[in-house]
Amino acid sequence: MTANIDALEGARFDFEDSVSWVVTDLYGMLLDASQSAAGMLNLSVTGLRRRQLLTFFDGEREHWRQALRAAAAGLMVDRQGALRPRDKRPVVVRAEISKAHDWPSAEALLWTFSEAEGDPAAGTLRS
């Protein structure tokens, strides 16, 4: 597994960097991130790699784990919740999670973050 992550270190997901996005493996291990997402989590892009994304969620980790599994199974997940950046207060975000079909040489998930609307506990699964 480490060899796969090392091989991907130089790869960057081709996505607009002003959007807050991260790419994880199917278990939530961070593989890559936009500068915007790294700033949101208060770490560098390099500092995010090999960290578990679910540790950044403020509570409801089991619900996020279920969302991760649903996305890994091919569903598009749309969910809101609180992220806790390193050394900062939590922020409420909306996360869209889907398979990252363009990610090179490994199955991966694309998490796109935006400003949350309404109830932070709201969320949907779409196939």
Backbone as XML, in Angstrom:
<?xml version="1.0"?>
<chain id="A" units="angstrom">
  <residue number="1" name="MET">
    <atom name="N" x="0.819" y="-1.189" z="0.000"/>
    <atom name="CA" x="0.000" y="0.000" z="0.000"/>
    <atom name="C" x="0.864" y="1.255" z="0.000"/>
  </residue>
  <residue number="2" name="THR">
    <atom name="N" x="1.908" y="1.289" z="0.815"/>
    <atom name="CA" x="2.785" y="2.455" z="0.868"/>
    <atom name="C" x="3.440" y="2.692" z="-0.486"/>
  </residue>
  <residue number="3" name="ALA">
    <atom name="N" x="3.813" y="1.633" z="-1.179"/>
    <atom name="CA" x="4.431" y="1.787" z="-2.495"/>
    <atom name="C" x="3.450" y="2.457" z="-3.458"/>
  </residue>
  <residue number="4" name="ASN">
    <atom name="N" x="2.159" y="2.095" z="-3.379"/>
    <atom name="CA" x="1.150" y="2.722" z="-4.227"/>
    <atom name="C" x="1.027" y="4.203" z="-3.925"/>
  </residue>
  <residue number="5" name="ILE">
    <atom name="N" x="1.013" y="4.561" z="-2.660"/>
    <atom name="CA" x="0.910" y="5.973" z="-2.273"/>
    <atom name="C" x="2.158" y="6.713" z="-2.727"/>
  </residue>
  <residue number="6" name="ASP">
    <atom name="N" x="3.333" y="6.106" z="-2.563"/>
    <atom name="CA" x="4.574" y="6.742" z="-3.010"/>
    <atom name="C" x="4.552" y="6.979" z="-4.510"/>
  </residue>
  <residue number="7" name="ALA">
    <atom name="N" x="4.023" y="6.026" z="-5.264"/>
    <atom name="CA" x="3.952" y="6.165" z="-6.717"/>
    <atom name="C" x="3.007" y="7.292" z="-7.118"/>
  </residue>
  <residue number="8" name="LEU">
    <atom name="N" x="1.992" y="7.552" z="-6.303"/>
    <atom name="CA" x="1.007" y="8.577" z="-6.619"/>
    <atom name="C" x="1.399" y="9.962" z="-6.118"/>
  </residue>
  <residue number="9" name="GLU">
    <atom name="N" x="2.455" y="10.046" z="-5.320"/>
    <atom name="CA" x="2.842" y="11.317" z="-4.718"/>
    <atom name="C" x="2.978" y="12.427" z="-5.747"/>
  </residue>
  <residue number="10" name="GLY">
    <atom name="N" x="3.514" y="12.134" z="-6.915"/>
    <atom name="CA" x="3.703" y="13.157" z="-7.925"/>
    <atom name="C" x="2.441" y="13.452" z="-8.719"/>
  </residue>
  <residue number="11" name="ALA">
    <atom name="N" x="1.432" y="12.613" z="-8.623"/>
    <atom name="CA" x="0.197" y="12.797" z="-9.399"/>
    <atom name="C" x="-0.674" y="13.864" z="-8.755"/>
  </residue>
  <residue number="12" name="ARG">
    <atom name="N" x="-1.264" y="14.683" z="-9.565"/>
    <atom name="CA" x="-2.213" y="15.686" z="-9.074"/>
    <atom name="C" x="-3.504" y="15.473" z="-9.836"/>
  </residue>
  <residue number="13" name="PHE">
    <atom name="N" x="-4.603" y="15.457" z="-9.124"/>
    <atom name="CA" x="-5.908" y="15.322" z="-9.741"/>
    <atom name="C" x="-6.178" y="16.579" z="-10.550"/>
  </residue>
  <residue number="14" name="ASP">
    <atom name="N" x="-6.598" y="16.436" z="-11.794"/>
    <atom name="CA" x="-6.818" y="17.573" z="-12.686"/>
    <atom name="C" x="-8.181" y="18.186" z="-12.400"/>
  </residue>
  <residue number="15" name="PHE">
    <atom name="N" x="-8.205" y="19.169" z="-11.496"/>
    <atom name="CA" x="-9.453" y="19.781" z="-11.061"/>
    <atom name="C" x="-9.148" y="21.204" z="-10.652"/>
  </residue>
  <residue number="16" name="GLU">
    <atom name="N" x="-10.055" y="22.107" z="-10.870"/>
    <atom name="CA" x="-9.831" y="23.518" z="-10.555"/>
    <atom name="C" x="-9.421" y="23.685" z="-9.093"/>
  </residue>
  <residue number="17" name="ASP">
    <atom name="N" x="-8.298" y="24.363" z="-8.855"/>
    <atom name="CA" x="-7.745" y="24.449" z="-7.509"/>
    <atom name="C" x="-8.481" y="25.427" z="-6.599"/>
  </residue>
  <residue number="18" name="SER">
    <atom name="N" x="-9.351" y="26.275" z="-7.147"/>
    <atom name="CA" x="-10.116" y="27.183" z="-6.290"/>
    <atom name="C" x="-11.255" y="26.448" z="-5.592"/>
  </residue>
  <residue number="19" name="VAL">
    <atom name="N" x="-11.539" y="25.242" z="-6.039"/>
    <atom name="CA" x="-12.558" y="24.403" z="-5.416"/>
    <atom name="C" x="-11.891" y="23.587" z="-4.312"/>
  </residue>
  <residue number="20" name="SER">
    <atom name="N" x="-12.569" y="23.447" z="-3.183"/>
    <atom name="CA" x="-12.035" y="22.632" z="-2.084"/>
    <atom name="C" x="-12.359" y="21.167" z="-2.354"/>
  </residue>
  <residue number="21" name="TRP">
    <atom name="N" x="-11.348" y="20.384" z="-2.682"/>
    <atom name="CA" x="-11.536" y="18.964" z="-2.952"/>
    <atom name="C" x="-10.381" y="18.166" z="-2.360"/>
  </residue>
  <residue number="22" name="VAL">
    <atom name="N" x="-10.689" y="16.928" z="-2.034"/>
    <atom name="CA" x="-9.660" y="15.970" z="-1.635"/>
    <atom name="C" x="-9.945" y="14.658" z="-2.341"/>
  </residue>
  <residue number="23" name="VAL">
    <atom name="N" x="-8.922" y="13.871" z="-2.518"/>
    <atom name="CA" x="-9.053" y="12.516" z="-3.044"/>
    <atom name="C" x="-8.561" y="11.576" z="-1.960"/>
  </residue>
  <residue number="24" name="THR">
    <atom name="N" x="-9.373" y="10.569" z="-1.659"/>
    <atom name="CA" x="-8.982" y="9.553" z="-0.677"/>
    <atom name="C" x="-9.014" y="8.186" z="-1.330"/>
  </residue>
  <residue number="25" name="ASP">
    <atom name="N" x="-8.383" y="7.220" z="-0.675"/>
    <atom name="CA" x="-8.589" y="5.850" z="-1.109"/>
    <atom name="C" x="-9.963" y="5.420" z="-0.598"/>
  </residue>
  <residue number="26" name="LEU">
    <atom name="N" x="-10.339" y="4.186" z="-0.818"/>
    <atom name="CA" x="-11.672" y="3.716" z="-0.438"/>
    <atom name="C" x="-11.859" y="3.592" z="1.067"/>
  </residue>
  <residue number="27" name="TYR">
    <atom name="N" x="-10.783" y="3.785" z="1.834"/>
    <atom name="CA" x="-10.840" y="3.693" z="3.286"/>
    <atom name="C" x="-10.711" y="5.056" z="3.967"/>
  </residue>
  <residue number="28" name="GLY">
    <atom name="N" x="-10.597" y="6.131" z="3.171"/>
    <atom name="CA" x="-10.539" y="7.475" z="3.718"/>
    <atom name="C" x="-9.144" y="8.037" z="3.905"/>
  </residue>
  <residue number="29" name="MET">
    <atom name="N" x="-8.105" y="7.313" z="3.463"/>
    <atom name="CA" x="-6.738" y="7.816" z="3.552"/>
    <atom name="C" x="-6.536" y="8.866" z="2.457"/>
  </residue>
  <residue number="30" name="LEU">
    <atom name="N" x="-6.076" y="10.047" z="2.854"/>
    <atom name="CA" x="-5.898" y="11.149" z="1.909"/>
    <atom name="C" x="-4.757" y="10.881" z="0.934"/>
  </residue>
  <residue number="31" name="LEU">
    <atom name="N" x="-5.052" y="11.036" z="-0.356"/>
    <atom name="CA" x="-4.060" y="10.851" z="-1.409"/>
    <atom name="C" x="-3.636" y="12.184" z="-2.018"/>
  </residue>
  <residue number="32" name="ASP">
    <atom name="N" x="-4.569" y="13.133" z="-2.095"/>
    <atom name="CA" x="-4.270" y="14.426" z="-2.693"/>
    <atom name="C" x="-5.334" y="15.418" z="-2.253"/>
  </residue>
  <residue number="33" name="ALA">
    <atom name="N" x="-5.040" y="16.714" z="-2.434"/>
    <atom name="CA" x="-5.980" y="17.761" z="-2.046"/>
    <atom name="C" x="-5.680" y="19.033" z="-2.817"/>
  </residue>
  <residue number="34" name="SER">
    <atom name="N" x="-6.687" y="19.859" z="-2.959"/>
    <atom name="CA" x="-6.481" y="21.177" z="-3.551"/>
    <atom name="C" x="-5.856" y="22.090" z="-2.497"/>
  </residue>
  <residue number="35" name="GLN">
    <atom name="N" x="-5.258" y="23.178" z="-2.951"/>
    <atom name="CA" x="-4.712" y="24.161" z="-2.017"/>
    <atom name="C" x="-5.831" y="24.707" z="-1.133"/>
  </residue>
  <residue number="36" name="SER">
    <atom name="N" x="-7.007" y="24.893" z="-1.716"/>
    <atom name="CA" x="-8.147" y="25.417" z="-0.976"/>
    <atom name="C" x="-8.559" y="24.469" z="0.155"/>
  </residue>
  <residue number="37" name="ALA">
    <atom name="N" x="-8.623" y="23.175" z="-0.129"/>
    <atom name="CA" x="-8.982" y="22.192" z="0.904"/>
    <atom name="C" x="-7.911" y="22.113" z="1.978"/>
  </residue>
  <residue number="38" name="ALA">
    <atom name="N" x="-6.656" y="22.166" z="1.570"/>
    <atom name="CA" x="-5.558" y="22.132" z="2.546"/>
    <atom name="C" x="-5.656" y="23.332" z="3.478"/>
  </residue>
  <residue number="39" name="GLY">
    <atom name="N" x="-5.945" y="24.511" z="2.918"/>
    <atom name="CA" x="-6.118" y="25.697" z="3.740"/>
    <atom name="C" x="-7.300" y="25.568" z="4.682"/>
  </residue>
  <residue number="40" name="MET">
    <atom name="N" x="-8.392" y="24.984" z="4.185"/>
    <atom name="CA" x="-9.581" y="24.780" z="5.002"/>
    <atom name="C" x="-9.268" y="23.878" z="6.200"/>
  </residue>
  <residue number="41" name="LEU">
    <atom name="N" x="-8.399" y="22.880" z="6.001"/>
    <atom name="CA" x="-8.032" y="21.946" z="7.062"/>
    <atom name="C" x="-6.801" y="22.402" z="7.850"/>
  </residue>
  <residue number="42" name="ASN">
    <atom name="N" x="-6.252" y="23.552" z="7.470"/>
    <atom name="CA" x="-5.127" y="24.181" z="8.161"/>
    <atom name="C" x="-3.850" y="23.337" z="8.113"/>
  </residue>
  <residue number="43" name="LEU">
    <atom name="N" x="-3.604" y="22.717" z="6.970"/>
    <atom name="CA" x="-2.374" y="21.965" z="6.713"/>
    <atom name="C" x="-1.944" y="22.222" z="5.280"/>
  </residue>
  <residue number="44" name="SER">
    <atom name="N" x="-0.728" y="21.838" z="4.932"/>
    <atom name="CA" x="-0.291" y="21.913" z="3.539"/>
    <atom name="C" x="-0.824" y="20.697" z="2.791"/>
  </residue>
  <residue number="45" name="VAL">
    <atom name="N" x="-0.806" y="20.766" z="1.465"/>
    <atom name="CA" x="-1.225" y="19.613" z="0.659"/>
    <atom name="C" x="-0.363" y="18.410" z="1.015"/>
  </residue>
  <residue number="46" name="THR">
    <atom name="N" x="0.942" y="18.603" z="1.100"/>
    <atom name="CA" x="1.848" y="17.504" z="1.451"/>
    <atom name="C" x="1.565" y="16.998" z="2.863"/>
  </residue>
  <residue number="47" name="GLY">
    <atom name="N" x="1.253" y="17.908" z="3.781"/>
    <atom name="CA" x="0.954" y="17.525" z="5.158"/>
    <atom name="C" x="-0.328" y="16.727" z="5.306"/>
  </residue>
  <residue number="48" name="LEU">
    <atom name="N" x="-1.229" y="16.844" z="4.334"/>
    <atom name="CA" x="-2.477" y="16.084" z="4.385"/>
    <atom name="C" x="-2.303" y="14.639" z="3.927"/>
  </residue>
  <residue number="49" name="ARG">
    <atom name="N" x="-1.379" y="14.406" z="3.015"/>
    <atom name="CA" x="-1.216" y="13.059" z="2.464"/>
    <atom name="C" x="-0.920" y="12.054" z="3.570"/>
  </residue>
  <residue number="50" name="ARG">
    <atom name="N" x="-1.504" y="10.881" z="3.404"/>
    <atom name="CA" x="-1.352" y="9.752" z="4.327"/>
    <atom name="C" x="-2.047" y="9.973" z="5.670"/>
  </residue>
  <residue number="51" name="ARG">
    <atom name="N" x="-2.920" y="10.967" z="5.747"/>
    <atom name="CA" x="-3.727" y="11.157" z="6.951"/>
    <atom name="C" x="-5.116" y="10.595" z="6.679"/>
  </residue>
  <residue number="52" name="GLN">
    <atom name="N" x="-5.805" y="10.221" z="7.726"/>
    <atom name="CA" x="-7.162" y="9.700" z="7.633"/>
    <atom name="C" x="-8.127" y="10.893" z="7.641"/>
  </residue>
  <residue number="53" name="LEU">
    <atom name="N" x="-8.888" y="11.073" z="6.555"/>
    <atom name="CA" x="-9.803" y="12.207" z="6.439"/>
    <atom name="C" x="-10.855" y="12.204" z="7.545"/>
  </residue>
  <residue number="54" name="LEU">
    <atom name="N" x="-11.340" y="11.037" z="7.932"/>
    <atom name="CA" x="-12.424" y="10.980" z="8.917"/>
    <atom name="C" x="-12.031" y="11.560" z="10.269"/>
  </residue>
  <residue number="55" name="THR">
    <atom name="N" x="-10.745" y="11.629" z="10.565"/>
    <atom name="CA" x="-10.328" y="12.224" z="11.842"/>
    <atom name="C" x="-10.559" y="13.730" z="11.854"/>
  </residue>
  <residue number="56" name="PHE">
    <atom name="N" x="-10.769" y="14.338" z="10.697"/>
    <atom name="CA" x="-11.028" y="15.775" z="10.630"/>
    <atom name="C" x="-12.502" y="16.115" z="10.851"/>
  </residue>
  <residue number="57" name="PHE">
    <atom name="N" x="-13.374" y="15.113" z="10.893"/>
    <atom name="CA" x="-14.790" y="15.392" z="11.120"/>
    <atom name="C" x="-15.055" y="15.503" z="12.610"/>
  </residue>
  <residue number="58" name="ASP">
    <atom name="N" x="-15.844" y="16.498" z="12.965"/>
    <atom name="CA" x="-16.158" y="16.786" z="14.362"/>
    <atom name="C" x="-17.425" y="16.019" z="14.732"/>
  </residue>
  <residue number="59" name="GLY">
    <atom name="N" x="-17.264" y="14.797" z="15.204"/>
    <atom name="CA" x="-18.405" y="13.962" z="15.571"/>
    <atom name="C" x="-18.994" y="13.230" z="14.373"/>
  </residue>
  <residue number="60" name="GLU">
    <atom name="N" x="-19.940" y="12.378" z="14.635"/>
    <atom name="CA" x="-20.662" y="11.608" z="13.619"/>
    <atom name="C" x="-19.733" y="10.842" z="12.687"/>
  </residue>
  <residue number="61" name="ARG">
    <atom name="N" x="-18.596" y="10.394" z="13.192"/>
    <atom name="CA" x="-17.645" y="9.703" z="12.320"/>
    <atom name="C" x="-18.209" y="8.417" z="11.739"/>
  </residue>
  <residue number="62" name="GLU">
    <atom name="N" x="-19.065" y="7.738" z="12.501"/>
    <atom name="CA" x="-19.661" y="6.509" z="11.963"/>
    <atom name="C" x="-20.560" y="6.818" z="10.771"/>
  </residue>
  <residue number="63" name="HIS">
    <atom name="N" x="-21.282" y="7.930" z="10.795"/>
    <atom name="CA" x="-22.109" y="8.328" z="9.648"/>
    <atom name="C" x="-21.234" y="8.659" z="8.439"/>
  </residue>
  <residue number="64" name="TRP">
    <atom name="N" x="-20.083" y="9.298" z="8.684"/>
    <atom name="CA" x="-19.164" y="9.598" z="7.588"/>
    <atom name="C" x="-18.534" y="8.319" z="7.058"/>
  </residue>
  <residue number="65" name="ARG">
    <atom name="N" x="-18.269" y="7.358" z="7.940"/>
    <atom name="CA" x="-17.738" y="6.060" z="7.514"/>
    <atom name="C" x="-18.748" y="5.356" z="6.615"/>
  </residue>
  <residue number="66" name="GLN">
    <atom name="N" x="-20.035" y="5.432" z="6.964"/>
    <atom name="CA" x="-21.092" y="4.850" z="6.130"/>
    <atom name="C" x="-21.179" y="5.563" z="4.783"/>
  </residue>
  <residue number="67" name="ALA">
    <atom name="N" x="-21.032" y="6.894" z="4.793"/>
    <atom name="CA" x="-21.050" y="7.660" z="3.543"/>
    <atom name="C" x="-19.875" y="7.252" z="2.657"/>
  </residue>
  <residue number="68" name="LEU">
    <atom name="N" x="-18.716" y="7.059" z="3.260"/>
    <atom name="CA" x="-17.531" y="6.630" z="2.521"/>
    <atom name="C" x="-17.769" y="5.267" z="1.875"/>
  </residue>
  <residue number="69" name="ARG">
    <atom name="N" x="-18.347" y="4.333" z="2.629"/>
    <atom name="CA" x="-18.630" y="2.998" z="2.081"/>
    <atom name="C" x="-19.654" y="3.063" z="0.952"/>
  </residue>
  <residue number="70" name="ALA">
    <atom name="N" x="-20.666" y="3.913" z="1.104"/>
    <atom name="CA" x="-21.685" y="4.060" z="0.058"/>
    <atom name="C" x="-21.063" y="4.611" z="-1.223"/>
  </residue>
  <residue number="71" name="ALA">
    <atom name="N" x="-20.189" y="5.610" z="-1.085"/>
    <atom name="CA" x="-19.518" y="6.177" z="-2.259"/>
    <atom name="C" x="-18.593" y="5.143" z="-2.900"/>
  </residue>
  <residue number="72" name="ALA">
    <atom name="N" x="-17.902" y="4.356" z="-2.083"/>
    <atom name="CA" x="-17.023" y="3.305" z="-2.599"/>
    <atom name="C" x="-17.820" y="2.258" z="-3.372"/>
  </residue>
  <residue number="73" name="ALA">
    <atom name="N" x="-19.094" y="2.075" z="-2.998"/>
    <atom name="CA" x="-19.962" y="1.120" z="-3.681"/>
    <atom name="C" x="-20.562" y="1.704" z="-4.959"/>
  </residue>
  <residue number="74" name="GLY">
    <atom name="N" x="-20.284" y="2.979" z="-5.244"/>
    <atom name="CA" x="-20.743" y="3.576" z="-6.493"/>
    <atom name="C" x="-21.840" y="4.614" z="-6.368"/>
  </residue>
  <residue number="75" name="LEU">
    <atom name="N" x="-22.315" y="4.886" z="-5.151"/>
    <atom name="CA" x="-23.334" y="5.913" z="-4.969"/>
    <atom name="C" x="-22.690" y="7.290" z="-4.901"/>
  </residue>
  <residue number="76" name="MET">
    <atom name="N" x="-23.452" y="8.304" z="-5.279"/>
    <atom name="CA" x="-23.008" y="9.687" z="-5.090"/>
    <atom name="C" x="-23.607" y="10.124" z="-3.773"/>
  </residue>
  <residue number="77" name="VAL">
    <atom name="N" x="-22.777" y="10.540" z="-2.831"/>
    <atom name="CA" x="-23.219" y="10.917" z="-1.497"/>
    <atom name="C" x="-23.141" y="12.433" z="-1.366"/>
  </residue>
  <residue number="78" name="ASP">
    <atom name="N" x="-24.199" y="13.019" z="-0.832"/>
    <atom name="CA" x="-24.263" y="14.458" z="-0.602"/>
    <atom name="C" x="-24.634" y="14.620" z="0.867"/>
  </residue>
  <residue number="79" name="ARG">
    <atom name="N" x="-23.721" y="15.157" z="1.670"/>
    <atom name="CA" x="-23.920" y="15.197" z="3.119"/>
    <atom name="C" x="-23.322" y="16.466" z="3.710"/>
  </residue>
  <residue number="80" name="GLN">
    <atom name="N" x="-23.895" y="16.928" z="4.794"/>
    <atom name="CA" x="-23.378" y="18.088" z="5.503"/>
    <atom name="C" x="-22.896" y="17.661" z="6.883"/>
  </residue>
  <residue number="81" name="GLY">
    <atom name="N" x="-21.898" y="18.371" z="7.371"/>
    <atom name="CA" x="-21.381" y="18.084" z="8.701"/>
    <atom name="C" x="-20.285" y="19.054" z="9.070"/>
  </residue>
  <residue number="82" name="ALA">
    <atom name="N" x="-19.732" y="18.861" z="10.239"/>
    <atom name="CA" x="-18.708" y="19.763" z="10.752"/>
    <atom name="C" x="-17.324" y="19.159" z="10.574"/>
  </residue>
  <residue number="83" name="LEU">
    <atom name="N" x="-16.439" y="19.934" z="9.961"/>
    <atom name="CA" x="-15.028" y="19.579" z="9.839"/>
    <atom name="C" x="-14.259" y="20.349" z="10.894"/>
  </residue>
  <residue number="84" name="ARG">
    <atom name="N" x="-13.292" y="19.696" z="11.506"/>
    <atom name="CA" x="-12.459" y="20.376" z="12.492"/>
    <atom name="C" x="-11.040" y="20.492" z="11.925"/>
  </residue>
  <residue number="85" name="PRO">
    <atom name="N" x="-10.705" y="21.687" z="11.422"/>
    <atom name="CA" x="-9.336" y="21.905" z="10.950"/>
    <atom name="C" x="-8.350" y="21.783" z="12.112"/>
  </residue>
  <residue number="86" name="ARG">
    <atom name="N" x="-7.108" y="21.528" z="11.794"/>
    <atom name="CA" x="-6.080" y="21.436" z="12.821"/>
    <atom name="C" x="-5.946" y="22.789" z="13.528"/>
  </residue>
  <residue number="87" name="ASP">
    <atom name="N" x="-6.068" y="22.778" z="14.849"/>
    <atom name="CA" x="-5.892" y="23.961" z="15.699"/>
    <atom name="C" x="-6.878" y="25.097" z="15.411"/>
  </residue>
  <residue number="88" name="LYS">
    <atom name="N" x="-8.063" y="24.768" z="14.890"/>
    <atom name="CA" x="-9.085" y="25.791" z="14.622"/>
    <atom name="C" x="-10.457" y="25.270" z="15.022"/>
  </residue>
  <residue number="89" name="ARG">
    <atom name="N" x="-11.412" y="26.187" z="15.048"/>
    <atom name="CA" x="-12.802" y="25.816" z="15.350"/>
    <atom name="C" x="-13.408" y="25.029" z="14.189"/>
  </residue>
  <residue number="90" name="PRO">
    <atom name="N" x="-14.394" y="24.175" z="14.488"/>
    <atom name="CA" x="-15.061" y="23.425" z="13.417"/>
    <atom name="C" x="-15.778" y="24.362" z="12.441"/>
  </residue>
  <residue number="91" name="VAL">
    <atom name="N" x="-15.873" y="23.927" z="11.191"/>
    <atom name="CA" x="-16.630" y="24.629" z="10.167"/>
    <atom name="C" x="-17.648" y="23.663" z="9.578"/>
  </residue>
  <residue number="92" name="VAL">
    <atom name="N" x="-18.854" y="24.150" z="9.327"/>
    <atom name="CA" x="-19.894" y="23.303" z="8.749"/>
    <atom name="C" x="-19.753" y="23.360" z="7.231"/>
  </residue>
  <residue number="93" name="VAL">
    <atom name="N" x="-19.682" y="22.180" z="6.618"/>
    <atom name="CA" x="-19.492" y="22.073" z="5.173"/>
    <atom name="C" x="-20.495" y="21.103" z="4.566"/>
  </residue>
  <residue number="94" name="ARG">
    <atom name="N" x="-20.643" y="21.226" z="3.279"/>
    <atom name="CA" x="-21.386" y="20.246" z="2.493"/>
    <atom name="C" x="-20.331" y="19.456" z="1.731"/>
  </residue>
  <residue number="95" name="ALA">
    <atom name="N" x="-20.439" y="18.141" z="1.751"/>
    <atom name="CA" x="-19.488" y="17.282" z="1.043"/>
    <atom name="C" x="-20.234" y="16.431" z="0.028"/>
  </residue>
  <residue number="96" name="GLU">
    <atom name="N" x="-19.757" y="16.462" z="-1.198"/>
    <atom name="CA" x="-20.234" y="15.545" z="-2.228"/>
    <atom name="C" x="-19.129" y="14.524" z="-2.436"/>
  </residue>
  <residue number="97" name="ILE">
    <atom name="N" x="-19.482" y="13.249" z="-2.306"/>
    <atom name="CA" x="-18.489" y="12.177" z="-2.383"/>
    <atom name="C" x="-18.877" y="11.250" z="-3.527"/>
  </residue>
  <residue number="98" name="SER">
    <atom name="N" x="-17.938" y="10.986" z="-4.407"/>
    <atom name="CA" x="-18.191" y="10.066" z="-5.521"/>
    <atom name="C" x="-16.876" y="9.409" z="-5.922"/>
  </residue>
  <residue number="99" name="LYS">
    <atom name="N" x="-16.969" y="8.399" z="-6.762"/>
    <atom name="CA" x="-15.754" y="7.749" z="-7.245"/>
    <atom name="C" x="-14.960" y="8.736" z="-8.080"/>
  </residue>
  <residue number="100" name="ALA">
    <atom name="N" x="-13.657" y="8.730" z="-7.916"/>
    <atom name="CA" x="-12.757" y="9.578" z="-8.710"/>
    <atom name="C" x="-12.302" y="8.746" z="-9.905"/>
  </residue>
  <residue number="101" name="HIS">
    <atom name="N" x="-13.105" y="8.760" z="-10.953"/>
    <atom name="CA" x="-12.850" y="7.891" z="-12.109"/>
    <atom name="C" x="-11.564" y="8.247" z="-12.854"/>
  </residue>
  <residue number="102" name="ASP">
    <atom name="N" x="-11.118" y="9.497" z="-12.755"/>
    <atom name="CA" x="-9.917" y="9.922" z="-13.476"/>
    <atom name="C" x="-8.635" y="9.777" z="-12.657"/>
  </residue>
  <residue number="103" name="TRP">
    <atom name="N" x="-8.731" y="9.258" z="-11.451"/>
    <atom name="CA" x="-7.550" y="9.129" z="-10.602"/>
    <atom name="C" x="-6.661" y="8.022" z="-11.152"/>
  </residue>
  <residue number="104" name="PRO">
    <atom name="N" x="-5.363" y="8.277" z="-11.311"/>
    <atom name="CA" x="-4.470" y="7.286" z="-11.921"/>
    <atom name="C" x="-4.153" y="6.107" z="-11.004"/>
  </residue>
  <residue number="105" name="SER">
    <atom name="N" x="-4.212" y="4.943" z="-11.548"/>
    <atom name="CA" x="-3.689" y="3.688" z="-10.994"/>
    <atom name="C" x="-4.244" y="3.221" z="-9.648"/>
  </residue>
  <residue number="106" name="ALA">
    <atom name="N" x="-5.377" y="3.717" z="-9.208"/>
    <atom name="CA" x="-5.959" y="3.195" z="-7.970"/>
    <atom name="C" x="-7.424" y="3.614" z="-7.891"/>
  </residue>
  <residue number="107" name="GLU">
    <atom name="N" x="-8.212" y="2.802" z="-7.189"/>
    <atom name="CA" x="-9.588" y="3.215" z="-6.931"/>
    <atom name="C" x="-9.545" y="4.307" z="-5.876"/>
  </residue>
  <residue number="108" name="ALA">
    <atom name="N" x="-10.303" y="5.365" z="-6.115"/>
    <atom name="CA" x="-10.254" y="6.498" z="-5.202"/>
    <atom name="C" x="-11.601" y="7.200" z="-5.168"/>
  </residue>
  <residue number="109" name="LEU">
    <atom name="N" x="-11.784" y="8.040" z="-4.153"/>
    <atom name="CA" x="-13.006" y="8.825" z="-3.985"/>
    <atom name="C" x="-12.668" y="10.302" z="-4.035"/>
  </residue>
  <residue number="110" name="LEU">
    <atom name="N" x="-13.526" y="11.071" z="-4.696"/>
    <atom name="CA" x="-13.390" y="12.517" z="-4.773"/>
    <atom name="C" x="-14.390" y="13.131" z="-3.803"/>
  </residue>
  <residue number="111" name="TRP">
    <atom name="N" x="-13.893" y="13.933" z="-2.890"/>
    <atom name="CA" x="-14.713" y="14.664" z="-1.933"/>
    <atom name="C" x="-14.648" y="16.131" z="-2.334"/>
  </residue>
  <residue number="112" name="THR">
    <atom name="N" x="-15.787" y="16.744" z="-2.650"/>
    <atom name="CA" x="-15.840" y="18.157" z="-3.001"/>
    <atom name="C" x="-16.589" y="18.879" z="-1.896"/>
  </residue>
  <residue number="113" name="PHE">
    <atom name="N" x="-15.963" y="19.885" z="-1.307"/>
    <atom name="CA" x="-16.537" y="20.610" z="-0.182"/>
    <atom name="C" x="-17.041" y="21.979" z="-0.623"/>
  </residue>
  <residue number="114" name="SER">
    <atom name="N" x="-18.177" y="22.382" z="-0.062"/>
    <atom name="CA" x="-18.725" y="23.715" z="-0.299"/>
    <atom name="C" x="-19.385" y="24.191" z="0.990"/>
  </residue>
  <residue number="115" name="GLU">
    <atom name="N" x="-19.839" y="25.433" z="0.965"/>
    <atom name="CA" x="-20.490" y="26.004" z="2.137"/>
    <atom name="C" x="-21.796" y="25.258" z="2.404"/>
  </residue>
  <residue number="116" name="ALA">
    <atom name="N" x="-22.042" y="24.929" z="3.654"/>
    <atom name="CA" x="-23.241" y="24.179" z="4.035"/>
    <atom name="C" x="-24.470" y="25.073" z="3.999"/>
  </residue>
  <residue number="117" name="GLU">
    <atom name="N" x="-25.591" y="24.452" z="3.724"/>
    <atom name="CA" x="-26.878" y="25.146" z="3.735"/>
    <atom name="C" x="-27.806" y="24.414" z="4.687"/>
  </residue>
  <residue number="118" name="GLY">
    <atom name="N" x="-28.487" y="25.129" z="5.547"/>
    <atom name="CA" x="-29.492" y="24.518" z="6.417"/>
    <atom name="C" x="-28.906" y="23.624" z="7.485"/>
  </residue>
  <residue number="119" name="ASP">
    <atom name="N" x="-29.569" y="22.482" z="7.731"/>
    <atom name="CA" x="-29.247" y="21.553" z="8.808"/>
    <atom name="C" x="-27.955" y="20.791" z="8.510"/>
  </residue>
  <residue number="120" name="PRO">
    <atom name="N" x="-26.927" y="20.893" z="9.379"/>
    <atom name="CA" x="-25.673" y="20.192" z="9.141"/>
    <atom name="C" x="-25.817" y="18.678" z="9.154"/>
  </residue>
  <residue number="121" name="ALA">
    <atom name="N" x="-26.871" y="18.136" z="9.737"/>
    <atom name="CA" x="-27.046" y="16.692" z="9.792"/>
    <atom name="C" x="-27.723" y="16.141" z="8.534"/>
  </residue>
  <residue number="122" name="ALA">
    <atom name="N" x="-28.177" y="17.020" z="7.649"/>
    <atom name="CA" x="-28.874" y="16.570" z="6.449"/>
    <atom name="C" x="-27.907" y="15.896" z="5.494"/>
  </residue>
  <residue number="123" name="GLY">
    <atom name="N" x="-28.425" y="14.942" z="4.732"/>
    <atom name="CA" x="-27.593" y="14.279" z="3.742"/>
    <atom name="C" x="-28.412" y="13.327" z="2.912"/>
  </residue>
  <residue number="124" name="THR">
    <atom name="N" x="-27.938" y="13.058" z="1.717"/>
    <atom name="CA" x="-28.639" y="12.145" z="0.833"/>
    <atom name="C" x="-27.647" y="11.228" z="0.148"/>
  </residue>
  <residue number="125" name="LEU">
    <atom name="N" x="-28.143" y="10.102" z="-0.300"/>
    <atom name="CA" x="-27.378" y="9.173" z="-1.117"/>
    <atom name="C" x="-28.067" y="9.109" z="-2.467"/>
  </residue>
  <residue number="126" name="ARG">
    <atom name="N" x="-27.281" y="9.157" z="-3.535"/>
    <atom name="CA" x="-27.852" y="9.055" z="-4.872"/>
    <atom name="C" x="-27.074" y="8.037" z="-5.661"/>
  </residue>
  <residue number="127" name="SER">
    <atom name="N" x="-27.789" y="7.268" z="-6.468"/>
    <atom name="CA" x="-27.081" y="6.288" z="-7.314"/>
    <atom name="C" x="-26.884" y="6.832" z="-8.695"/>
  </residue>
</chain>
